[in-house]
Amino acid sequence: MGIKTDENPYFLNSFLDYIETILNKSPNTIKEYNYDISNFLRFLLLHFNLTDEEEFKNIIIKDMNIEILKKIKLNDLHAYLAYLTREHHSKAATRARKVASLKTFFNYLTTKANILEINPAQNLESPKLDKRVPKYLSLDDSKRLLNSVANKDPKSRNKLRDYAIITLFLNCGMRLSELVNINIKDINFSDEKLNVIGKGNKERTIYLNKACMSAITEYLKIRPKDRIKITDKDALFLSERNERISQRTVQTVVKNELARAGLDTRKYSTHKLRHTAATLMYKYGHVDIRALQELLGHESISTTEIYTHVDNSQIRAAVENNPLADNIMKTK
């Protein structure tokens, strides 16, 4: 579903044009910005008693006057975050995203569009986030999942496709959006690597190991060649309708295969498979944190650092392998 720009005030649409053409944000990111800012504008009308509409989602923002934005102070932004907490039970991570959207929006209005003279979000702080250890499959559970797909009836529909999908998730740590958008031309079979477009439309190279190359090669042998939707002819993974596979379909595939393998579908998901790949590479591949950051496509090293805390056995092993570990004082 696209953005209904006719329901937005002109300055919001101008902002969306800016982040699309200048900041080169992806369509999904633009939708998130539109959602965040349009809801903030609805809150403003409520906050300043400028609407009689009781249903929040029905508050009309199209005719908002720029003078309303000029009234905003830092405490109004704090009131918005408090509103999100009380009325929508928003978690700190969600509020942090809203803060990031607001800061980008007001920076545009003040320094790019010159619509506002004062930036009310200049000193707006982001909520402190608790560092959470990511959920991931153990090595044994990862093998169990792959074996479960591999041992399905050979006549099972999409067996080779689904095996290739899960193999790529578990070995490469790619995002769901990156996987569904892979084109065959993106794969360099001789150098065993592929290019993907990650967050912010940033391109990066993912190297493919033997398991990935084998899974892709076997799938391509049976991948449909005829009656493919013309716009999706180069898509690596196809749906039952011979179209590029959708994110929802991939999520369903992963959920079904997790269930078949006897793994908890409430605990694991496609994104947890990305966590699994990162964790296994860090734990068993002894990969440098900077290399892992590049492989996963993280903009900040702090995002990647969560994988350095997931395995206490490494910390224990580091202590036990200290060369002084056996230097025990003898007592009489």
C-alpha positions in Angstrom: 0.0 0.0 0.0 1.5 3.3 -1.1 1.6 6.6 0.8 -1.5 8.8 0.5 0.3 12.0 -0.2 -3.0 13.8 -0.8 -3.7 13.4 2.9 -0.5 15.1 3.9 0.3 18.8 4.4 2.7 20.2 1.8 5.7 20.4 4.1 5.5 16.6 4.9 5.4 15.7 1.3 8.3 18.0 0.6 10.2 16.2 3.4 9.4 12.8 1.9 10.7 14.0 -1.5 13.9 15.1 0.2 14.6 11.8 1.9 13.8 9.9 -1.2 15.9 11.9 -3.7 18.7 13.4 -1.6 19.1 10.9 1.3 18.3 8.0 -1.0 16.1 6.2 1.5 14.3 3.0 0.5 10.5 2.9 -0.1 10.0 1.0 3.2 12.0 3.6 5.1 10.1 6.4 3.5 6.8 4.8 4.5 8.1 4.6 8.1 9.0 8.3 8.1 5.6 9.2 6.7 3.9 7.1 9.4 6.0 8.6 12.2 5.6 12.2 11.2 1.9 12.0 10.2 1.1 10.5 13.6 3.2 13.2 15.3 1.2 15.9 13.5 -2.0 14.3 14.6 -0.8 14.4 18.1 0.0 18.1 17.8 -3.5 19.0 16.8 -4.7 17.0 19.8 -2.1 18.5 22.1 -2.9 22.1 21.1 -6.7 21.5 21.2 -7.0 22.2 17.5 -9.3 19.2 16.7 -12.6 17.8 18.0 -11.9 14.4 16.5 -11.8 11.7 19.2 -10.5 8.9 17.0 -6.8 9.5 16.7 -6.3 7.9 13.3 -9.2 10.0 11.9 -7.5 13.3 12.7 -7.0 15.3 9.5 -3.6 16.8 9.0 -3.8 17.9 5.4 -4.6 21.5 6.1 -2.2 22.0 8.9 -0.7 25.5 9.1 3.1 25.9 9.4 2.4 28.3 12.2 1.6 25.3 14.4 5.1 23.9 13.9 6.5 27.3 15.0 4.8 26.9 18.4 6.6 23.6 19.2 9.0 23.6 22.1 11.1 20.8 23.4 8.6 20.1 26.2 5.9 19.4 23.5 8.2 16.7 22.0 8.6 15.2 25.5 4.8 15.3 25.8 4.5 13.3 22.5 6.9 10.6 23.8 5.0 10.4 27.0 1.8 10.1 25.0 3.3 7.2 23.1 4.3 5.5 26.3 0.9 5.9 28.1 -1.6 5.6 25.3 0.2 3.2 22.9 2.5 1.4 25.3 5.4 2.0 23.0 8.7 0.4 23.9 11.9 2.3 24.2 13.1 1.0 20.9 10.0 2.3 19.2 10.2 5.7 20.8 13.9 5.9 19.8 12.9 5.4 16.2 10.3 8.2 16.5 13.0 10.5 18.0 15.3 9.7 15.0 12.4 10.5 12.6 11.6 13.8 14.4 15.2 14.9 14.4 15.6 14.3 10.7 12.3 16.0 10.0 13.1 19.2 12.0 16.6 19.3 10.6 15.1 19.4 7.1 12.6 22.1 8.0 15.4 24.3 9.6 18.6 23.7 7.6 17.3 22.5 4.2 13.9 24.0 3.5 14.3 27.1 5.7 10.7 26.7 6.8 11.5 27.1 10.5 14.1 29.3 12.2 14.5 27.3 15.4 14.9 23.5 15.6 12.8 22.3 18.6 14.3 18.8 18.3 17.9 20.0 18.5 18.3 18.9 22.1 15.8 16.0 22.0 17.4 12.9 23.5 16.7 9.4 22.5 15.4 6.9 25.1 18.0 4.8 26.8 17.8 1.3 25.4 18.4 -1.9 27.3 21.0 -4.1 25.7 19.2 -7.3 24.9 20.9 -10.5 24.0 19.5 -11.7 20.6 17.7 -15.0 20.3 19.3 -17.5 18.0 19.4 -21.2 17.2 22.2 -23.3 18.6 24.5 -25.1 16.1 22.7 -28.3 16.7 19.3 -26.7 16.2 20.5 -25.1 13.0 21.6 -28.5 11.6 18.3 -29.9 12.8 16.4 -27.3 10.8 18.4 -27.8 7.7 18.2 -31.6 7.9 14.4 -31.4 8.4 14.0 -29.6 5.1 16.5 -31.8 3.3 14.7 -35.0 4.5 11.3 -33.9 3.2 9.7 -36.1 0.6 11.5 -35.5 -2.7 8.1 -34.8 -4.3 7.4 -32.0 -1.8 6.6 -28.7 -3.5 9.4 -26.1 -3.3 11.7 -28.3 -1.3 14.8 -27.2 -3.1 13.7 -23.6 -3.1 13.0 -23.6 0.7 16.2 -25.4 1.5 18.2 -22.7 -0.5 16.3 -20.0 1.4 17.1 -21.3 4.8 20.6 -22.2 3.8 21.3 -18.6 2.8 19.7 -17.2 6.0 21.8 -19.4 8.2 25.1 -19.0 6.4 25.0 -15.4 5.2 23.0 -13.5 7.8 21.2 -11.5 5.2 18.0 -9.6 5.9 14.6 -10.8 4.7 14.3 -7.8 2.3 17.7 -8.6 0.9 16.9 -12.2 0.3 13.7 -11.7 -1.6 15.3 -9.1 -3.9 18.2 -11.3 -5.0 18.4 -11.5 -8.8 20.2 -14.2 -10.6 22.4 -11.6 -12.3 23.5 -10.5 -8.8 25.3 -13.8 -8.3 28.9 -14.2 -9.5 29.1 -18.0 -9.8 32.8 -18.1 -10.7 33.9 -16.0 -7.7 31.1 -17.5 -5.4 29.7 -14.2 -4.2 26.6 -12.0 -4.7 25.7 -8.4 -4.3 22.7 -7.3 -2.2 21.0 -4.0 -1.6 20.7 -3.4 2.2 19.3 -0.6 4.3 19.6 2.8 2.9 20.0 1.3 -0.6 23.6 0.5 0.3 25.1 -2.3 -1.8 27.4 -4.9 -0.3 29.1 -8.1 -1.3 28.2 -11.4 0.4 30.5 -14.3 -0.1 28.9 -17.7 -0.6 30.3 -20.9 0.9 30.0 -24.4 -0.5 26.6 -25.0 1.2 25.2 -21.9 -0.3 26.5 -22.5 -3.8 25.3 -26.1 -3.8 21.8 -25.1 -2.6 21.4 -22.3 -5.2 22.7 -24.6 -8.0 20.4 -27.4 -7.2 17.4 -25.0 -6.9 18.2 -23.4 -10.3 18.0 -26.8 -11.9 14.3 -27.0 -11.2 13.4 -23.3 -11.0 10.6 -22.5 -13.4 11.8 -21.1 -16.7 8.5 -20.4 -18.5 5.4 -18.3 -17.7 7.3 -16.1 -15.3 5.9 -12.6 -14.7 8.0 -10.4 -17.1 9.1 -8.0 -14.3 10.4 -11.0 -12.3 12.2 -13.0 -14.9 15.6 -12.5 -13.2 14.3 -13.0 -9.6 16.2 -15.9 -7.9 13.3 -17.1 -5.7 9.9 -17.4 -7.3 6.5 -18.0 -5.7 3.8 -20.5 -6.8 2.5 -17.9 -9.2 5.9 -17.6 -10.8 6.4 -14.1 -9.4 9.2 -12.8 -7.2 8.6 -14.4 -3.8 7.2 -12.0 -1.2 8.5 -11.4 2.3 5.3 -12.8 3.7 5.7 -16.0 1.8 9.3 -16.4 3.0 8.2 -15.8 6.6 5.5 -18.5 6.2 8.1 -20.9 4.8 10.5 -20.3 7.7 7.7 -20.7 10.2 6.5 -23.9 8.7 10.0 -25.4 8.5 10.8 -24.4 12.1 7.6 -26.1 13.2 8.4 -29.2 11.2 11.8 -29.4 12.9 10.1 -29.2 16.3 11.5 -25.7 17.1 9.5 -22.9 18.8 7.9 -20.6 16.2 7.1 -18.1 18.9 10.7 -17.8 19.8 12.3 -18.0 16.3 11.6 -16.2 13.0 13.4 -15.1 9.8 15.2 -12.3 11.7 16.3 -14.8 14.3 18.0 -16.8 11.5 20.0 -13.7 10.7 21.0 -13.5 14.4 21.9 -17.2 14.3 24.2 -16.8 11.3 26.0 -13.8 13.0 26.3 -15.7 16.3 27.7 -18.9 14.7 30.2 -16.9 12.6 31.4 -15.0 15.6 31.5 -18.1 17.9 32.9 -20.7 15.6 34.5 -18.6 12.7 36.5 -16.4 15.0 35.6 -13.5 12.7 36.8 -10.0 13.5 34.0 -7.7 14.7 34.7 -5.2 12.0 34.5 -7.9 9.3 31.2 -9.1 10.9 29.9 -5.6 10.8 30.6 -5.3 7.0 29.1 -8.8 6.4 25.9 -7.9 8.2 25.6 -4.4 6.7 25.5 -2.6 10.0 26.0 1.1 9.9 27.2 1.2 13.5 29.7 -1.1 15.2 27.6 -0.9 18.3 24.8 -2.8 16.5 27.2 -5.6 15.7 28.7 -5.7 19.2 25.6 -7.5 20.6 27.0 -10.7 19.1 30.1 -10.4 21.2 28.0 -10.9 24.4 25.9 -13.8 23.4 28.1 -16.7 24.5 29.4 -16.7 28.1 31.4 -19.9 27.3 33.8 -17.8 25.3 34.4 -15.5 28.3 34.9 -18.5 30.5 37.3 -20.1 28.0 39.3 -16.9 27.7 39.9 -16.9 31.5 40.6 -20.6 31.6 43.1 -20.3 28.8 45.1 -17.5 30.5 48.7 -18.7 30.6 48.6 -18.1 34.4 45.6 -20.3 34.9 47.7 -23.2 36.2 49.9 -21.0 38.4 48.4 -22.2 41.7 50.1 -21.4 45.0 51.0 -24.5 47.0 50.1 -24.5 50.6 51.5 -26.6 53.4 
